[in-house]
Amino acid sequence: MSFFEWFWSGKGEIALAGIAGSAVSVAMEWTGFWSGLRRLVVGALTAYFLAPIGLPIFRWVLGQIDVPVEQSAGVGGFILGIGGVIIVEIILKAFRLRRAELKGGHNV
């Protein structure tokens, strides 16, 4: 599969939507080049790899918003791209709390 075939596939659409969502997030909260680049990469990767669970979560959170099936991957990828850094921070915090609980320590 060539790059262009992948790019026009469902996975490519999700990756592009994740990058676009991350770019919007970076533009709205500009804190510098390196921070922006980090947030762009984290948001894009989060969108790409969490896309299979993204749409069911957003349907649950947003209620009965009807997104056409053809556009659902792009919409989910865009939203995951916007919130990618926040999602990763939540996941890491949950791991830290669980680790502290297993060690018998206090909350992190």
LOGUDO-43997 format. One record per residue (C-alpha): residue in one letter; x, y, z. Coordinates in nm, 2 decimals. Example, Ala and Ser with C-alpha at 12.3 -4.5 7.8 and 13.67 -1.06 7.14 Angstrom:
<rs>
+------+--------+--------+--------+
| type |     xx |     yy |     zz |
+------+--------+--------+--------+
|    A |   1.23 |  -0.45 |   0.78 |
|    S |   1.37 |  -0.11 |   0.71 |
+------+--------+--------+--------+
</rs>
This chain:
<rs>
+------+--------+--------+--------+
| type |     xx |     yy |     zz |
+------+--------+--------+--------+
|    M |   0.00 |   0.00 |   0.00 |
|    S |   0.14 |   0.34 |  -0.10 |
|    F |   0.13 |   0.65 |   0.12 |
|    F |  -0.15 |   0.80 |  -0.09 |
|    E |  -0.36 |   0.48 |  -0.07 |
|    W |  -0.32 |   0.49 |   0.31 |
|    F |  -0.38 |   0.86 |   0.33 |
|    W |  -0.72 |   0.82 |   0.16 |
|    S |  -0.82 |   0.52 |   0.37 |
|    G |  -1.01 |   0.54 |   0.69 |
|    K |  -0.69 |   0.54 |   0.90 |
|    G |  -0.55 |   0.82 |   0.70 |
|    E |  -0.87 |   1.02 |   0.75 |
|    I |  -0.85 |   0.97 |   1.12 |
|    A |  -0.48 |   1.07 |   1.13 |
|    L |  -0.55 |   1.39 |   0.93 |
|    A |  -0.85 |   1.48 |   1.14 |
|    G |  -0.64 |   1.42 |   1.46 |
|    I |  -0.37 |   1.65 |   1.32 |
|    A |  -0.63 |   1.92 |   1.23 |
|    G |  -0.78 |   1.90 |   1.58 |
|    S |  -0.44 |   1.92 |   1.75 |
|    A |  -0.35 |   2.22 |   1.53 |
|    V |  -0.67 |   2.40 |   1.64 |
|    S |  -0.59 |   2.32 |   2.00 |
|    V |  -0.24 |   2.45 |   1.96 |
|    A |  -0.36 |   2.77 |   1.79 |
|    M |  -0.62 |   2.84 |   2.05 |
|    E |  -0.37 |   2.79 |   2.34 |
|    W |  -0.03 |   2.90 |   2.21 |
|    T |   0.23 |   2.86 |   2.47 |
|    G |   0.54 |   2.84 |   2.26 |
|    F |   0.69 |   2.63 |   1.97 |
|    W |   0.81 |   2.32 |   2.16 |
|    S |   0.49 |   2.30 |   2.37 |
|    G |   0.28 |   2.34 |   2.06 |
|    L |   0.47 |   2.08 |   1.87 |
|    R |   0.44 |   1.83 |   2.17 |
|    R |   0.06 |   1.90 |   2.19 |
|    L |   0.03 |   1.85 |   1.81 |
|    V |   0.21 |   1.52 |   1.81 |
|    V |   0.03 |   1.39 |   2.13 |
|    G |  -0.31 |   1.49 |   1.99 |
|    A |  -0.25 |   1.33 |   1.65 |
|    L |  -0.13 |   1.01 |   1.81 |
|    T |  -0.41 |   1.00 |   2.06 |
|    A |  -0.67 |   1.05 |   1.78 |
|    Y |  -0.50 |   0.78 |   1.56 |
|    F |  -0.48 |   0.51 |   1.83 |
|    L |  -0.79 |   0.58 |   2.03 |
|    A |  -1.02 |   0.63 |   1.73 |
|    P |  -1.19 |   0.29 |   1.77 |
|    I |  -1.33 |   0.39 |   2.11 |
|    G |  -1.37 |   0.76 |   2.04 |
|    L |  -1.70 |   0.75 |   1.85 |
|    P |  -1.89 |   0.54 |   2.11 |
|    I |  -1.76 |   0.76 |   2.39 |
|    F |  -1.87 |   1.08 |   2.21 |
|    R |  -2.21 |   0.94 |   2.13 |
|    W |  -2.25 |   0.86 |   2.50 |
|    V |  -2.13 |   1.20 |   2.61 |
|    L |  -2.30 |   1.42 |   2.34 |
|    G |  -2.63 |   1.23 |   2.34 |
|    Q |  -2.82 |   1.18 |   2.02 |
|    I |  -2.62 |   1.40 |   1.79 |
|    D |  -2.65 |   1.23 |   1.45 |
|    V |  -2.32 |   1.22 |   1.25 |
|    P |  -2.34 |   1.05 |   0.91 |
|    V |  -2.14 |   0.72 |   0.92 |
|    E |  -1.91 |   0.85 |   0.63 |
|    Q |  -1.80 |   1.14 |   0.84 |
|    S |  -1.79 |   0.98 |   1.19 |
|    A |  -1.43 |   0.88 |   1.17 |
|    G |  -1.32 |   1.23 |   1.08 |
|    V |  -1.54 |   1.40 |   1.35 |
|    G |  -1.42 |   1.16 |   1.61 |
|    G |  -1.05 |   1.20 |   1.51 |
|    F |  -1.09 |   1.58 |   1.51 |
|    I |  -1.24 |   1.58 |   1.86 |
|    L |  -0.98 |   1.34 |   1.99 |
|    G |  -0.70 |   1.55 |   1.84 |
|    I |  -0.83 |   1.86 |   2.02 |
|    G |  -0.84 |   1.68 |   2.36 |
|    G |  -0.56 |   1.44 |   2.31 |
|    V |  -0.32 |   1.59 |   2.57 |
|    I |  -0.61 |   1.60 |   2.83 |
|    I |  -0.70 |   1.24 |   2.75 |
|    V |  -0.34 |   1.13 |   2.80 |
|    E |  -0.30 |   1.32 |   3.12 |
|    I |  -0.62 |   1.16 |   3.26 |
|    I |  -0.49 |   0.81 |   3.17 |
|    L |  -0.15 |   0.88 |   3.32 |
|    K |  -0.31 |   1.01 |   3.64 |
|    A |  -0.52 |   0.70 |   3.67 |
|    F |  -0.21 |   0.48 |   3.63 |
|    R |  -0.03 |   0.68 |   3.90 |
|    L |  -0.32 |   0.66 |   4.14 |
|    R |  -0.35 |   0.28 |   4.09 |
|    R |   0.03 |   0.23 |   4.13 |
|    A |   0.02 |   0.43 |   4.46 |
|    E |  -0.28 |   0.22 |   4.57 |
|    L |  -0.10 |  -0.10 |   4.50 |
|    K |   0.21 |   0.01 |   4.68 |
|    G |  -0.01 |   0.11 |   4.98 |
|    G |   0.09 |   0.47 |   4.94 |
|    H |  -0.11 |   0.79 |   4.93 |
|    N |  -0.26 |   0.96 |   4.62 |
|    V |  -0.02 |   1.12 |   4.38 |
+------+--------+--------+--------+
</rs>
